[in-house]
């Protein structure tokens, strides 16, 4: 049990940012890759069916795909992969301490923490997307990120546009 708490402390020390930016996604990918390499070199087994090389290729391709999305559509996928890879890194680091199966729980909790820490950023970009539906050149200032935004206009605007398109087709 002491090794589990050492692993928990190590993971908590590595959590320094929210899970919503390209830098954080790349950091989480690197942490997962490095901790996987360390685990494999210590004799642990890779559980991912893609294997070590396959997961590295998949991470590079995923980040490249997200980078080509419009700016306001990137926060959600960055949050997902940062949470997933950050949780996997926590799991790997925990296994290296010898804590055993409790490491799966730590990985899930860490991933959840990373996901939840990015909620304000995802709301900001959803609001930005809503603003840009009516005016595509609307700037989204990073100083606005500290404000709470209602994401309902995005949903209602999308439904309004779909209804209008259906009406025009009929």
Backbone as CSV, one residue per row, in Angstrom:
resi,resn,N_x,N_y,N_z,CA_x,CA_y,CA_z,C_x,C_y,C_z
1,UNK,0.816,-1.187,0.000,0.000,0.000,0.000,0.866,1.260,0.000
2,UNK,1.995,1.211,0.644,2.888,2.359,0.679,3.388,2.705,-0.723
3,UNK,3.637,1.673,-1.552,4.093,1.941,-2.911,2.998,2.617,-3.733
4,UNK,1.737,2.296,-3.458,0.626,2.945,-4.155,0.615,4.437,-3.820
5,UNK,0.815,4.785,-2.556,0.815,6.184,-2.168,2.035,6.926,-2.712
6,UNK,3.156,6.242,-2.845,4.322,6.854,-3.489,3.997,7.148,-4.947
7,UNK,3.336,6.210,-5.610,2.947,6.411,-7.009,1.953,7.558,-7.129
8,UNK,1.007,7.619,-6.207,0.021,8.697,-6.215,0.713,10.049,-6.065
9,UNK,1.651,10.155,-5.169,2.400,11.389,-4.977,3.175,11.751,-6.240
10,UNK,3.820,10.787,-6.852,4.574,11.019,-8.083,3.665,11.533,-9.190
11,UNK,2.501,10.932,-9.331,1.555,11.356,-10.363,1.050,12.763,-10.073
12,UNK,0.700,13.043,-8.846,0.195,14.369,-8.507,1.242,15.449,-8.740
13,UNK,2.499,15.137,-8.570,3.557,16.102,-8.842,3.708,16.372,-10.337
14,UNK,3.302,15.412,-11.165,3.424,15.591,-12.612,2.237,16.324,-13.215
15,UNK,1.155,16.493,-12.468,-0.030,17.174,-12.986,0.134,18.677,-12.783
16,UNK,0.567,19.355,-13.833,0.846,20.775,-13.675,-0.017,21.664,-14.551
17,UNK,-0.874,21.092,-15.406,-1.633,21.936,-16.328,-2.998,21.331,-16.617
18,UNK,-3.827,22.149,-17.215,-5.145,21.671,-17.630,-5.000,20.829,-18.891
19,UNK,-6.020,20.008,-19.151,-5.940,19.064,-20.260,-6.683,19.581,-21.479
20,UNK,-6.228,20.692,-22.060,-6.962,21.203,-23.199,-6.119,21.814,-24.306
21,UNK,-4.821,21.785,-24.208,-3.994,22.440,-25.210,-3.113,21.434,-25.942
22,UNK,-2.597,21.892,-27.070,-1.702,21.042,-27.853,-0.467,20.665,-27.040
23,UNK,0.070,21.626,-26.308,1.251,21.349,-25.482,0.973,20.288,-24.438
24,UNK,-0.197,20.374,-23.820,-0.548,19.381,-22.812,-0.784,18.012,-23.433
25,UNK,-1.373,17.983,-24.613,-1.581,16.703,-25.301,-0.238,16.072,-25.655
26,UNK,0.687,16.885,-26.133,2.001,16.348,-26.483,2.776,15.918,-25.241
27,UNK,2.622,16.681,-24.157,3.268,16.295,-22.899,2.704,14.974,-22.390
28,UNK,1.384,14.828,-22.431,0.758,13.578,-21.993,1.180,12.411,-22.885
29,UNK,1.265,12.654,-24.199,1.704,11.603,-25.119,3.146,11.194,-24.817
30,UNK,3.998,12.185,-24.576,5.402,11.891,-24.258,5.517,11.169,-22.917
31,UNK,4.716,11.600,-21.933,4.751,10.947,-20.619,4.292,9.499,-20.716
32,UNK,3.244,9.259,-21.481,2.758,7.892,-21.662,3.799,7.054,-22.388
33,UNK,4.380,7.607,-23.437,5.384,6.874,-24.208,6.625,6.573,-23.355
34,UNK,7.122,7.581,-22.643,8.319,7.374,-21.819,8.050,6.403,-20.675
35,UNK,6.888,6.536,-20.039,6.589,5.624,-18.924,6.334,4.206,-19.424
36,UNK,5.777,4.079,-20.630,5.602,2.746,-21.227,6.964,2.129,-21.528
37,UNK,7.861,2.930,-22.100,9.207,2.425,-22.399,9.915,1.988,-21.113
38,UNK,9.783,2.776,-20.056,10.407,2.415,-18.774,9.795,1.125,-18.221
39,UNK,8.477,1.016,-18.328,7.802,-0.190,-17.830,8.227,-1.419,-18.623
40,UNK,8.310,-1.282,-19.943,8.729,-2.409,-20.777,10.169,-2.814,-20.471
41,UNK,11.031,-1.818,-20.262,12.434,-2.143,-19.972,12.605,-2.771,-18.591
42,UNK,11.622,-2.565,-17.713,11.702,-3.181,-16.384,11.052,-4.562,-16.348
43,UNK,10.580,-5.018,-17.515,10.019,-6.363,-17.584,8.502,-6.439,-17.584
44,UNK,7.813,-5.312,-17.482,6.351,-5.327,-17.552,5.905,-5.539,-18.993
45,UNK,4.662,-5.907,-19.192,4.143,-6.249,-20.515,3.242,-5.149,-21.048
46,UNK,3.348,-4.882,-22.331,2.479,-3.910,-23.006,1.104,-4.543,-23.189
47,UNK,0.063,-3.866,-22.726,-1.301,-4.376,-22.860,-2.013,-3.835,-24.089
48,UNK,-1.486,-2.770,-24.688,-2.114,-2.191,-25.865,-1.894,-3.114,-27.060
49,UNK,-2.969,-3.507,-27.747,-2.822,-4.417,-28.892,-2.056,-3.818,-30.069
50,UNK,-1.920,-2.501,-30.118,-1.150,-1.871,-31.190,0.350,-2.027,-30.976
51,UNK,0.739,-2.362,-29.757,2.151,-2.457,-29.435,2.748,-1.087,-29.215
52,UNK,3.982,-1.068,-28.804,4.644,0.189,-28.471,4.771,1.104,-29.685
53,UNK,5.284,0.588,-30.786,5.481,1.406,-31.989,4.147,1.871,-32.551
54,UNK,3.167,0.980,-32.558,1.839,1.331,-33.060,1.196,2.465,-32.279
55,UNK,1.384,2.464,-30.964,0.791,3.535,-30.164,1.504,4.865,-30.385
56,UNK,2.793,4.829,-30.602,3.526,6.067,-30.888,3.040,6.654,-32.214
57,UNK,2.908,5.818,-33.226,2.411,6.275,-34.536,0.994,6.823,-34.398
58,UNK,0.158,6.135,-33.631,-1.221,6.575,-33.422,-1.255,7.933,-32.715
59,UNK,-0.393,8.155,-31.750,-0.360,9.434,-31.041,0.043,10.566,-31.983
60,UNK,1.056,10.336,-32.788,1.506,11.361,-33.740,0.386,11.683,-34.724
61,UNK,-0.268,10.659,-35.240,-1.358,10.863,-36.198,-2.538,11.580,-35.545
62,UNK,-2.846,11.244,-34.316,-3.957,11.880,-33.613,-3.696,13.360,-33.395
63,UNK,-2.505,13.706,-32.940,-2.178,15.117,-32.722,-2.158,15.869,-34.052
64,UNK,-1.651,15.256,-35.103,-1.655,15.897,-36.425,-3.091,16.150,-36.889
65,UNK,-3.974,15.182,-36.658,-5.379,15.351,-37.043,-6.022,16.501,-36.265
66,UNK,-5.819,16.533,-34.956,-6.426,17.584,-34.139,-5.892,18.953,-34.551
67,UNK,-4.607,19.033,-34.868,-4.014,20.312,-35.264,-4.617,20.886,-36.534
68,UNK,-5.159,20.047,-37.408,-5.733,20.567,-38.642,-7.191,20.990,-38.484
69,UNK,-7.791,20.722,-37.316,-9.163,21.151,-37.060,-9.218,22.663,-36.877
70,UNK,-10.392,23.269,-37.102,-10.522,24.698,-36.792,-10.208,24.941,-35.316
71,UNK,-9.676,26.106,-35.029,-9.219,26.442,-33.682,-10.272,26.160,-32.605
72,UNK,-11.512,26.527,-32.868,-12.554,26.381,-31.853,-13.017,24.934,-31.666
73,UNK,-12.567,24.025,-32.531,-12.938,22.610,-32.422,-11.843,21.741,-31.805
74,UNK,-10.753,22.318,-31.388,-9.616,21.537,-30.889,-9.665,21.205,-29.397
75,UNK,-10.298,22.035,-28.585,-10.240,21.873,-27.125,-10.789,20.525,-26.678
76,UNK,-11.907,20.101,-27.231,-12.517,18.833,-26.809,-11.608,17.638,-27.127
77,UNK,-11.140,17.483,-28.379,-10.252,16.334,-28.628,-8.920,16.420,-27.893
78,UNK,-8.368,17.639,-27.725,-7.146,17.757,-26.920,-7.409,17.315,-25.487
79,UNK,-8.547,17.697,-24.948,-8.905,17.279,-23.594,-9.027,15.773,-23.482
80,UNK,-9.643,15.154,-24.500,-9.802,13.695,-24.485,-8.454,12.981,-24.490
81,UNK,-7.595,13.345,-25.439,-6.323,12.613,-25.537,-5.393,12.937,-24.373
82,UNK,-5.417,14.181,-23.884,-4.595,14.522,-22.721,-5.027,13.712,-21.512
83,UNK,-6.334,13.582,-21.333,-6.864,12.808,-20.205,-6.507,11.334,-20.341
84,UNK,-6.696,10.809,-21.523,-6.430,9.395,-21.756,-4.949,9.074,-21.581
85,UNK,-4.106,9.833,-22.270,-2.667,9.562,-22.197,-2.085,9.932,-20.844
86,UNK,-2.605,10.984,-20.211,-2.154,11.334,-18.867,-2.510,10.255,-17.858
87,UNK,-3.725,9.706,-17.990,-4.131,8.593,-17.123,-3.287,7.361,-17.356
88,UNK,-2.971,7.101,-18.624,-2.122,5.949,-18.947,-0.719,6.127,-18.363
89,UNK,-0.193,7.350,-18.440,1.135,7.614,-17.858,1.113,7.399,-16.350
90,UNK,0.046,7.872,-15.693,-0.082,7.666,-14.246,-0.124,6.180,-13.920
91,UNK,-0.873,5.432,-14.697,-0.961,3.982,-14.518,0.422,3.345,-14.660
92,UNK,1.143,3.728,-15.709,2.472,3.161,-15.951,3.441,3.483,-14.815
93,UNK,3.446,4.757,-14.394,4.343,5.155,-13.304,4.020,4.392,-12.025
94,UNK,2.745,4.193,-11.785,2.321,3.461,-10.602,2.818,2.011,-10.651
95,UNK,2.678,1.363,-11.818,3.148,-0.025,-11.949,4.653,-0.116,-11.702
96,UNK,5.376,0.925,-12.095,6.821,0.922,-11.876,7.177,0.938,-10.394
97,UNK,6.283,1.422,-9.549,6.541,1.435,-8.109,6.219,0.092,-7.467
98,UNK,5.564,-0.778,-8.218,5.202,-2.091,-7.690,3.872,-2.116,-6.953
99,UNK,3.036,-1.100,-7.150,1.761,-1.021,-6.426,0.730,-2.021,-6.933
100,UNK,0.895,-2.512,-8.146,0.000,-3.550,-8.651,-1.316,-3.035,-9.217
101,UNK,-2.356,-3.865,-9.137,-3.629,-3.552,-9.793,-4.309,-2.250,-9.353
102,UNK,-3.962,-1.716,-8.196,-4.513,-0.416,-7.802,-4.111,0.678,-8.794
103,UNK,-3.097,0.411,-9.577,-2.626,1.388,-10.554,-3.682,1.689,-11.613
104,UNK,-4.511,0.708,-11.940,-5.579,0.954,-12.910,-6.527,2.028,-12.377
105,UNK,-6.831,1.955,-11.088,-7.697,2.950,-10.458,-7.034,4.322,-10.503
106,UNK,-5.764,4.381,-10.174,-5.039,5.647,-10.209,-5.058,6.242,-11.613
107,UNK,-4.873,5.418,-12.630,-4.914,5.901,-14.011,-6.270,6.485,-14.366
108,UNK,-7.335,5.831,-13.946,-8.688,6.315,-14.232,-8.954,7.626,-13.491
109,UNK,-8.571,7.674,-12.229,-8.777,8.889,-11.435,-7.970,10.054,-12.019
110,UNK,-6.748,9.804,-12.413,-5.914,10.851,-13.004,-6.513,11.346,-14.313
111,UNK,-6.951,10.431,-15.165,-7.594,10.825,-16.417,-8.836,11.665,-16.167
112,UNK,-9.633,11.266,-15.182,-10.821,12.046,-14.825,-10.472,13.435,-14.322
113,UNK,-9.430,13.509,-13.505,-8.974,14.807,-12.999,-8.548,15.709,-14.162
114,UNK,-7.764,15.164,-15.083,-7.305,15.956,-16.215,-8.474,16.418,-17.078
115,UNK,-9.446,15.542,-17.289,-10.622,15.905,-18.088,-11.389,17.037,-17.400
116,UNK,-11.647,16.879,-16.121,-12.420,17.889,-15.391,-11.694,19.223,-15.293
117,UNK,-10.389,19.207,-15.265,-9.639,20.453,-15.143,-9.712,21.306,-16.415
118,UNK,-10.145,20.731,-17.500,-10.233,21.477,-18.753,-11.628,21.933,-19.125
119,UNK,-12.601,21.780,-18.230,-13.988,22.085,-18.573,-14.188,23.553,-18.937
120,UNK,-13.571,24.478,-18.223,-13.746,25.898,-18.533,-13.208,26.236,-19.912
121,UNK,-12.087,25.661,-20.281,-11.522,25.923,-21.596,-12.437,25.381,-22.694
122,UNK,-12.985,24.187,-22.488,-13.900,23.630,-23.494,-15.161,24.484,-23.612
123,UNK,-15.662,25.018,-22.500,-16.825,25.903,-22.539,-16.492,27.201,-23.276
124,UNK,-15.305,27.728,-23.037,-14.873,28.939,-23.731,-14.897,28.728,-25.238
125,UNK,-14.317,27.618,-25.700,-14.255,27.388,-27.139,-15.612,27.041,-27.725
126,UNK,-16.503,26.436,-26.956,-17.871,26.203,-27.428,-18.583,27.540,-27.601
127,UNK,-18.357,28.454,-26.668,-18.942,29.792,-26.772,-18.357,30.532,-27.974
128,UNK,-17.073,30.399,-28.159,-16.414,31.031,-29.305,-17.004,30.505,-30.608
129,UNK,-17.200,29.203,-30.674,-17.779,28.600,-31.877,-19.177,29.150,-32.121
130,UNK,-19.940,29.323,-31.054,-21.277,29.876,-31.163,-21.232,31.295,-31.727
131,UNK,-20.310,32.103,-31.216,-20.167,33.471,-31.702,-19.775,33.487,-33.174
132,UNK,-18.911,32.558,-33.561,-18.410,32.544,-34.938,-19.410,31.976,-35.936
133,UNK,-20.483,31.338,-35.463,-21.515,30.864,-36.385,-22.173,32.039,-37.097
134,UNK,-22.371,33.128,-36.376,-23.011,34.311,-36.950,-22.016,35.250,-37.606
135,UNK,-20.786,35.235,-37.124,-19.764,36.128,-37.650,-18.421,35.389,-37.618
136,UNK,-18.044,34.725,-38.730,-16.844,33.871,-38.752,-15.541,34.557,-38.362
137,UNK,-15.470,35.872,-38.497,-14.227,36.577,-38.182,-14.163,37.072,-36.747
138,UNK,-15.128,36.675,-35.922,-15.149,37.119,-34.526,-13.908,36.609,-33.797
139,UNK,-13.147,37.524,-33.195,-11.985,37.068,-32.418,-12.430,36.491,-31.080
140,UNK,-11.710,35.533,-30.607,-11.966,34.957,-29.286,-10.747,35.256,-28.436
141,UNK,-10.904,36.184,-27.524,-9.794,36.630,-26.694,-9.532,35.647,-25.570
142,UNK,-8.268,35.331,-25.349,-7.936,34.413,-24.261,-8.249,35.020,-22.904
143,UNK,-8.400,36.342,-22.821,-8.757,36.962,-21.542,-10.197,36.633,-21.169
144,UNK,-11.013,36.228,-22.141,-12.397,35.848,-21.875,-12.492,34.476,-21.231
145,UNK,-11.427,33.706,-21.221,-11.467,32.339,-20.714,-11.855,32.258,-19.250
146,UNK,-11.660,33.316,-18.502,-11.995,33.283,-17.084,-13.479,33.503,-16.824
147,UNK,-14.226,33.807,-17.863,-15.654,34.034,-17.710,-16.411,32.738,-17.924
148,UNK,-17.588,32.623,-17.344,-18.441,31.460,-17.573,-19.287,31.715,-18.808
149,UNK,-19.362,30.713,-19.674,-20.119,30.844,-20.900,-21.204,29.799,-20.957
150,UNK,-22.314,30.185,-21.559,-23.413,29.266,-21.770,-23.226,28.633,-23.143
151,UNK,-23.146,27.319,-23.213,-22.940,26.645,-24.493,-24.251,26.359,-25.193
152,UNK,-25.382,26.709,-24.588,-26.684,26.465,-25.193,-26.843,27.121,-26.562
153,UNK,-26.333,28.360,-26.793,-26.498,28.957,-28.115,-25.916,28.100,-29.239
154,UNK,-24.848,27.350,-28.978,-24.276,26.480,-30.007,-25.299,25.447,-30.438
155,UNK,-25.922,24.799,-29.472,-26.889,23.747,-29.772,-28.113,24.327,-30.461
156,UNK,-28.673,25.413,-29.919,-29.885,25.981,-30.503,-29.610,26.525,-31.898
157,UNK,-28.436,27.127,-32.122,-28.088,27.640,-33.443,-27.960,26.499,-34.447
158,UNK,-27.352,25.380,-34.049,-27.206,24.251,-34.954,-28.568,23.699,-35.339
159,UNK,-29.482,23.568,-34.360,-30.812,23.061,-34.670,-31.577,24.030,-35.556
160,UNK,-31.420,25.327,-35.329,-32.089,26.327,-36.161,-31.609,26.228,-37.600
161,UNK,-30.301,26.084,-37.784,-29.751,25.966,-39.135,-30.232,24.695,-39.813
162,UNK,-30.279,23.578,-39.080,-30.750,22.317,-39.656,-32.221,22.416,-40.039
163,UNK,-33.033,23.036,-39.191,-34.456,23.211,-39.511,-34.607,24.068,-40.766
164,UNK,-33.814,25.127,-40.872,-33.888,25.999,-42.037,-33.488,25.255,-43.307
165,UNK,-32.459,24.444,-43.230,-32.051,23.655,-44.395,-33.132,22.664,-44.806
166,UNK,-33.747,22.015,-43.838,-34.838,21.099,-44.153,-36.011,21.828,-44.778
167,UNK,-36.335,23.012,-44.274,-37.429,23.801,-44.807,-37.145,24.184,-46.258
168,UNK,-35.886,24.562,-46.552,-35.518,24.937,-47.903,-35.559,23.754,-48.863
169,UNK,-35.226,22.564,-48.368,-35.245,21.368,-49.215,-36.658,20.944,-49.551
170,UNK,-37.591,21.202,-48.646,-38.994,20.829,-48.871,-39.599,21.829,-49.802
